Amino acid sequence: MSPLEHGYVQVYTGDGKGKTTASLGLVLRALGQGLRPAVLQFMKGDPTWGEVVTLKRLEVPVVQCGLGHWVHVGKVSAADKAAAAEGLARGRALVESGEYDLVVLDELCTALYFELLELDDVLAMLAARPPAVELVLTGRRAPERLIAAADLVTEMRPLKHYYDAGVHARPGIEY
C-alpha cells in the first residue's frame, strides 16, 4: 500500500537544463520520506553516468533503455524504436506493479518528439496508472496533449548557458 493518498502526473519539459535533475531531486525527497521510487531512462544507455551510479548505491531501481548512441530526428532506426517500445512496456510495468510510489520516466517526452513512441500509448499508460502512483515525465518538447493530461507541468527555459561559450558536458554536472 502506498503512503501517498493520491499521486499526480508531473511533466518537466523545455529547452533549459534541469529536467532530469529536478526529477532526481524528487527521488531523493521521496526516499527521505520512506517512499519507493524507480527510474527508467529513455534514450540513455551509459551506466557510468553519475545519476545511475548514485541511484544504484541508494538501491533505487534504474533502467536505461537507450542503445548508447545519439538519436536524430528523421533518422530513427527500427532498433531505436524497439528499444523505446521495450522501455515503455517496462515503464508501464513499474507504474502498475504496486511496488513503487514514484516512477520517473526520464526523456519520455524527447522519445515522443523523436517519434520513437506513440503518444496514444503513453496517454493510455497515464490513464491506467494506479491512483496512488506519482508519475514524472521529463524531456524536451512535451506534446500539447501530454501537457493537457498532466497535473503539473514545468517548462525549463534557458536564459544563459555555458555551452554557448563552447563548454562541453562535464562529468558530475551534466552526466
Backbone bond lengths (Angstrom), bond angles and torsions (degrees), N, CA, C in turn:
res aa  C-N    CA-C-N  psi(-1)  N-CA   C-N-CA  omega(-1)  CA-C   N-CA-C  phi
1 M - - - 1.446 - - 1.522 109.72 -
2 S 1.308 117.20 130.66 1.457 122.04 -178.75 1.524 111.07 -76.05
3 P 1.332 117.51 140.44 1.460 119.80 173.94 1.536 112.23 -71.67
4 L 1.339 117.71 -12.61 1.461 120.12 177.48 1.530 109.08 -81.27
5 E 1.308 115.99 129.39 1.460 119.32 174.85 1.519 110.40 -69.71
6 H 1.313 114.94 -38.75 1.461 120.01 -178.17 1.528 108.17 -148.19
7 G 1.312 116.51 131.15 1.452 121.27 174.93 1.514 109.87 -98.87
8 Y 1.314 115.88 156.88 1.455 122.17 -179.89 1.519 109.79 -125.78
9 V 1.322 115.35 166.41 1.460 121.56 175.63 1.524 107.21 -103.24
10 Q 1.336 115.06 121.35 1.464 121.61 178.42 1.524 108.72 -112.59
11 V 1.332 116.25 142.74 1.458 122.24 176.52 1.522 108.00 -127.28
12 Y 1.328 115.95 128.41 1.463 122.90 172.22 1.518 106.93 -113.90
13 T 1.332 116.25 114.24 1.459 121.20 -174.36 1.524 109.54 -135.52
14 G 1.318 117.04 -176.02 1.461 122.38 178.29 1.515 111.95 109.63
15 D 1.321 114.85 172.29 1.465 121.37 -176.86 1.524 112.82 -91.29
16 G 1.325 117.74 -3.07 1.459 120.57 -179.25 1.515 112.88 -84.53
17 K 1.320 115.05 162.68 1.465 122.80 177.78 1.524 109.20 -73.89
18 G 1.320 117.01 144.00 1.450 119.87 169.77 1.511 117.05 123.05
19 K 1.321 118.37 1.88 1.471 120.51 -177.76 1.527 111.27 -68.09
20 T 1.310 116.65 -53.06 1.465 120.35 177.76 1.520 109.82 -64.95
21 T 1.318 116.94 -41.74 1.456 121.42 -179.14 1.528 110.75 -59.11
22 A 1.328 117.85 -43.55 1.470 120.99 178.26 1.526 111.01 -62.40
23 S 1.325 116.20 -42.51 1.467 118.77 -178.98 1.525 110.81 -66.13
24 L 1.318 117.20 -36.20 1.460 120.11 179.24 1.526 111.33 -72.52
25 G 1.322 117.12 -28.15 1.461 120.57 171.79 1.521 110.78 -61.79
26 L 1.323 116.65 -39.57 1.469 120.35 175.62 1.525 111.39 -64.07
27 V 1.331 116.50 -37.77 1.466 120.32 177.26 1.529 109.85 -60.03
28 L 1.334 116.82 -45.81 1.469 120.13 179.08 1.518 111.32 -62.35
29 R 1.333 115.98 -44.96 1.466 120.36 179.22 1.534 109.97 -61.33
30 A 1.324 117.02 -42.73 1.465 121.40 179.87 1.533 110.65 -60.96
31 L 1.334 116.51 -45.81 1.469 120.09 178.23 1.522 111.19 -57.77
32 G 1.334 115.87 -41.93 1.459 120.93 -179.43 1.519 113.74 -64.56
33 Q 1.327 116.98 -20.90 1.467 120.94 179.72 1.535 112.05 -106.72
34 G 1.335 116.56 13.37 1.453 120.28 175.68 1.523 114.93 80.74
35 L 1.329 117.63 12.23 1.464 120.29 176.44 1.520 109.66 -81.49
36 R 1.318 115.14 162.77 1.465 121.73 -177.10 1.533 108.88 -111.18
37 P 1.348 117.00 101.78 1.463 120.15 -179.89 1.532 112.74 -95.84
38 A 1.339 114.40 157.52 1.466 122.31 171.57 1.518 107.08 -142.49
39 V 1.329 116.49 150.45 1.464 122.51 -178.07 1.519 109.20 -129.35
40 L 1.316 115.45 133.78 1.456 122.03 173.02 1.529 106.88 -126.83
41 Q 1.326 116.69 130.12 1.459 121.61 -178.32 1.522 110.55 -112.60
42 F 1.324 115.69 122.06 1.451 121.71 172.23 1.532 108.25 -84.24
43 M 1.325 116.13 147.72 1.465 123.26 172.15 1.526 113.78 63.48
44 K 1.314 117.85 10.83 1.460 122.01 177.50 1.520 106.88 -121.71
45 G 1.341 115.92 136.64 1.452 118.41 -176.02 1.511 114.59 -143.14
46 D 1.329 118.43 19.27 1.451 120.84 -178.21 1.529 109.60 -105.95
47 P 1.331 117.82 107.88 1.462 120.97 -177.34 1.526 113.76 -71.94
48 T 1.343 118.51 -4.15 1.460 120.50 179.28 1.524 112.58 -93.06
49 W 1.334 118.36 -2.53 1.463 119.84 178.66 1.521 109.11 -62.18
50 G 1.306 116.39 143.84 1.462 122.31 -174.00 1.510 114.59 -52.74
51 E 1.345 117.64 -42.76 1.464 118.87 -177.74 1.519 111.98 -66.82
52 V 1.323 117.14 -35.21 1.462 120.31 -179.46 1.526 110.00 -68.56
53 V 1.316 116.35 -45.48 1.470 121.28 179.09 1.530 109.95 -59.11
54 T 1.330 116.47 -45.70 1.465 120.43 -177.98 1.523 112.20 -69.04
55 L 1.324 117.27 -42.63 1.466 119.62 178.45 1.521 110.80 -58.91
56 K 1.316 116.57 -41.22 1.465 119.15 178.52 1.529 111.35 -65.47
57 R 1.340 117.06 -38.72 1.469 119.91 176.57 1.520 110.94 -61.90
58 L 1.332 116.46 -35.31 1.457 121.58 179.77 1.536 112.15 -83.65
59 E 1.322 115.72 3.71 1.462 123.16 -179.61 1.524 112.82 61.50
60 V 1.341 115.38 33.16 1.464 121.22 173.48 1.524 106.73 -92.97
61 P 1.326 117.70 124.18 1.462 118.73 176.82 1.528 110.56 -60.40
62 V 1.323 115.48 130.38 1.459 120.77 177.17 1.526 107.72 -135.27
63 V 1.324 115.20 131.56 1.457 122.03 -179.41 1.518 107.45 -125.07
64 Q 1.321 117.08 130.48 1.462 121.91 174.43 1.519 108.85 -106.86
65 C 1.331 115.69 132.41 1.463 120.90 -175.72 1.523 112.51 -116.58
66 G 1.303 117.23 17.64 1.454 120.18 176.26 1.510 111.10 -92.24
67 L 1.325 115.18 166.10 1.464 120.58 -178.00 1.523 113.00 -102.45
68 G 1.323 116.92 11.10 1.460 119.73 175.10 1.517 114.85 81.79
69 H 1.343 117.54 17.23 1.466 119.95 175.32 1.520 108.90 -140.88
70 W 1.336 115.54 161.62 1.456 120.35 178.21 1.519 109.71 -70.64
71 V 1.305 115.46 140.67 1.461 122.06 174.75 1.520 106.73 -105.56
72 H 1.314 117.13 137.11 1.464 121.63 -178.90 1.524 110.26 -118.72
73 V 1.317 116.06 140.45 1.461 121.37 178.79 1.521 108.87 -56.94
74 G 1.325 115.53 132.16 1.457 121.09 178.89 1.516 114.45 82.57
75 K 1.335 117.35 -4.54 1.463 121.22 -179.62 1.528 109.78 -129.58
76 V 1.322 115.18 43.64 1.458 121.43 -177.84 1.525 109.03 -87.17
77 S 1.319 115.65 130.59 1.461 120.15 179.60 1.532 110.78 -89.40
78 A 1.309 115.53 163.61 1.461 120.68 175.22 1.530 109.93 -61.06
79 A 1.324 117.37 -35.17 1.472 120.88 178.94 1.536 110.86 -65.87
80 D 1.343 116.37 -38.71 1.467 119.95 177.40 1.524 110.56 -63.17
81 K 1.327 116.63 -44.25 1.472 121.04 179.13 1.525 110.68 -64.54
82 A 1.313 116.89 -40.28 1.471 120.54 179.62 1.528 110.63 -64.85
83 A 1.326 117.29 -41.19 1.466 120.55 178.60 1.519 110.57 -63.60
84 A 1.329 116.91 -41.08 1.465 120.47 178.95 1.523 111.11 -67.19
85 A 1.340 117.28 -40.86 1.469 120.85 178.75 1.526 110.17 -62.86
86 E 1.318 116.80 -42.63 1.458 120.92 176.42 1.530 110.08 -62.77
87 G 1.336 116.13 -39.58 1.462 120.25 177.07 1.516 111.99 -62.03
88 L 1.328 117.16 -42.87 1.461 119.80 179.38 1.534 110.66 -64.97
89 A 1.317 117.17 -39.98 1.467 120.16 177.26 1.531 110.40 -63.15
90 R 1.316 116.99 -41.57 1.466 120.29 178.73 1.524 110.98 -68.72
91 G 1.340 116.32 -37.76 1.459 120.26 176.73 1.516 111.65 -62.97
92 R 1.326 115.66 -44.78 1.466 120.12 177.73 1.530 109.76 -60.33
93 A 1.319 117.66 -41.03 1.465 120.94 179.14 1.530 110.65 -62.87
94 L 1.335 117.97 -40.21 1.469 120.63 177.08 1.522 110.61 -62.15
95 V 1.336 116.08 -45.62 1.458 121.54 -177.40 1.524 111.07 -63.79
96 E 1.316 116.89 -42.61 1.467 121.43 -173.49 1.528 114.01 -88.09
97 S 1.330 117.82 -7.27 1.468 121.41 -172.46 1.525 114.84 -68.19
98 G 1.317 117.30 -26.30 1.463 119.87 -173.52 1.518 112.93 81.77
99 E 1.330 117.20 -0.68 1.461 121.48 -178.80 1.525 113.26 -89.47
100 Y 1.339 117.14 -15.66 1.462 120.51 -172.98 1.518 111.23 -128.42
101 D 1.331 115.23 140.57 1.458 122.23 177.39 1.523 111.41 -92.29
102 L 1.313 116.36 -28.74 1.461 123.36 -178.62 1.526 108.02 -131.96
103 V 1.319 116.59 125.49 1.463 121.07 176.60 1.521 107.80 -124.43
104 V 1.328 115.65 125.15 1.455 122.53 176.32 1.524 108.02 -103.55
105 L 1.329 116.05 124.48 1.464 121.89 174.06 1.531 106.38 -110.57
106 D 1.318 113.81 87.19 1.462 122.71 -173.91 1.528 110.85 -73.23
107 E 1.310 116.35 133.89 1.473 125.13 179.86 1.526 113.71 67.06
108 L 1.321 117.62 16.70 1.460 119.18 176.19 1.528 111.03 -62.41
109 C 1.332 117.86 -40.59 1.471 120.51 179.95 1.525 111.09 -62.67
110 T 1.313 116.82 -38.62 1.463 120.73 178.23 1.524 110.21 -66.90
111 A 1.324 116.77 -39.84 1.470 120.20 176.85 1.529 110.80 -61.53
112 L 1.320 117.22 -35.70 1.472 120.37 174.82 1.519 110.87 -65.36
113 Y 1.324 116.44 -45.72 1.470 120.69 -179.23 1.533 111.24 -60.93
114 F 1.314 116.93 -38.40 1.466 121.04 -179.48 1.528 112.22 -80.71
115 E 1.331 116.04 1.98 1.466 123.32 178.34 1.532 112.74 63.40
116 L 1.323 114.45 34.20 1.461 120.33 173.62 1.524 110.38 -82.53
117 L 1.323 116.19 -24.57 1.461 122.85 -178.47 1.520 109.60 -130.07
118 E 1.323 115.41 160.44 1.461 121.77 175.22 1.529 108.62 -96.55
119 L 1.327 116.24 131.10 1.460 120.76 -179.42 1.527 111.59 -58.81
120 D 1.317 118.29 -39.72 1.466 120.43 -179.78 1.528 111.70 -60.11
121 D 1.338 117.99 -34.47 1.461 121.18 177.67 1.535 110.99 -67.06
122 V 1.326 115.80 -39.54 1.468 120.35 178.62 1.530 109.98 -67.72
123 L 1.322 117.27 -44.33 1.465 120.53 179.13 1.521 111.38 -63.18
124 A 1.320 117.68 -34.85 1.467 121.15 176.32 1.529 110.47 -64.60
125 M 1.333 117.04 -38.71 1.461 120.72 177.41 1.527 109.87 -63.81
126 L 1.331 117.48 -42.50 1.457 120.83 178.37 1.528 110.41 -61.22
127 A 1.317 116.38 -42.36 1.464 120.94 -178.44 1.531 111.51 -66.51
128 A 1.327 117.36 -30.19 1.467 121.48 -178.28 1.527 112.54 -90.19
129 R 1.315 117.30 -2.69 1.463 121.75 -176.81 1.524 110.86 -61.82
130 P 1.328 117.48 131.06 1.467 119.12 174.66 1.535 109.74 -58.19
131 P 1.320 118.08 142.93 1.467 120.93 -172.08 1.524 115.49 -62.60
132 A 1.318 119.35 -21.28 1.461 120.64 -177.64 1.529 113.05 -97.00
133 V 1.333 118.19 10.11 1.463 121.13 179.88 1.528 109.65 -100.32
134 E 1.317 115.98 124.35 1.467 122.22 173.69 1.527 106.35 -83.93
135 L 1.315 116.96 127.98 1.461 121.92 -176.88 1.511 108.48 -121.30
136 V 1.340 116.36 126.90 1.455 122.01 -178.84 1.522 108.72 -119.47
137 L 1.323 115.65 126.36 1.468 122.83 179.43 1.515 108.18 -116.79
138 T 1.334 116.71 133.46 1.460 119.51 179.22 1.523 110.21 -122.99
139 G 1.315 115.12 167.56 1.459 121.82 173.09 1.521 112.49 128.10
140 R 1.308 113.87 156.37 1.464 121.14 -179.99 1.520 111.64 -68.33
141 R 1.309 113.77 153.61 1.467 123.44 169.72 1.528 113.95 58.58
142 A 1.303 116.76 49.41 1.470 120.45 175.51 1.530 108.37 -59.55
143 P 1.333 117.26 131.44 1.467 119.57 179.90 1.530 111.76 -69.79
144 E 1.312 115.95 152.57 1.466 122.18 -177.37 1.524 112.69 -55.77
145 R 1.324 117.96 -41.21 1.473 120.15 -179.42 1.528 111.43 -64.76
146 L 1.317 118.09 -33.57 1.460 121.20 176.39 1.528 109.51 -70.83
147 I 1.319 116.86 -42.79 1.462 120.81 177.15 1.527 110.09 -58.45
148 A 1.328 116.82 -42.73 1.464 121.14 179.93 1.528 111.42 -64.54
149 A 1.314 117.90 -33.37 1.462 122.01 -177.67 1.531 112.72 -79.95
150 A 1.335 117.59 -18.14 1.465 121.95 -177.08 1.530 110.83 -80.96
151 D 1.331 114.29 160.80 1.463 121.14 176.75 1.523 112.09 -95.57
152 L 1.316 116.81 -27.22 1.461 122.94 -179.71 1.516 106.97 -140.20
153 V 1.316 117.10 130.24 1.462 121.47 177.43 1.521 107.83 -133.30
154 T 1.324 115.69 126.77 1.456 121.79 175.63 1.515 108.04 -120.83
155 E 1.321 115.45 131.71 1.463 120.70 177.34 1.521 109.00 -106.23
156 M 1.335 115.75 120.24 1.456 121.16 174.67 1.533 107.23 -83.92
157 R 1.323 115.75 125.17 1.458 120.53 -177.04 1.525 108.84 -122.78
158 P 1.331 117.19 125.63 1.467 118.22 -179.27 1.527 111.30 -76.40
159 L 1.308 115.21 133.62 1.456 120.99 171.52 1.522 110.29 -104.25
160 K 1.333 115.01 -34.58 1.462 121.47 179.04 1.516 106.75 -160.62
161 H 1.327 117.31 140.89 1.467 120.03 -179.98 1.525 108.58 -145.90
162 Y 1.322 116.21 137.30 1.462 120.80 179.51 1.517 112.60 -67.20
163 Y 1.324 119.58 -16.46 1.469 121.07 173.29 1.527 110.08 -57.28
164 D 1.329 115.71 -36.53 1.469 120.35 -178.89 1.530 112.08 -63.53
165 A 1.325 116.45 -20.44 1.460 121.49 176.96 1.524 111.70 -95.99
166 G 1.334 116.84 8.74 1.467 121.20 176.44 1.517 114.79 93.67
167 V 1.318 119.03 6.16 1.458 121.10 178.02 1.527 108.75 -74.54
168 H 1.315 116.32 130.79 1.458 121.70 179.64 1.535 110.56 -88.60
169 A 1.325 116.18 164.18 1.459 121.81 177.57 1.525 109.68 -56.67
170 R 1.331 115.22 136.57 1.460 121.33 -175.62 1.524 111.13 -114.51
171 P 1.343 116.04 138.06 1.469 118.84 177.97 1.533 110.07 -62.94
172 G 1.310 115.60 137.84 1.457 120.95 179.24 1.520 113.11 87.42
173 I 1.319 118.06 -14.26 1.457 122.11 178.79 1.524 110.49 -115.59
174 E 1.327 117.30 -55.03 1.460 120.73 178.25 1.529 112.73 -97.49
175 Y 1.295 118.53 -19.54 1.474 120.70 178.64 1.504 110.83 -153.61
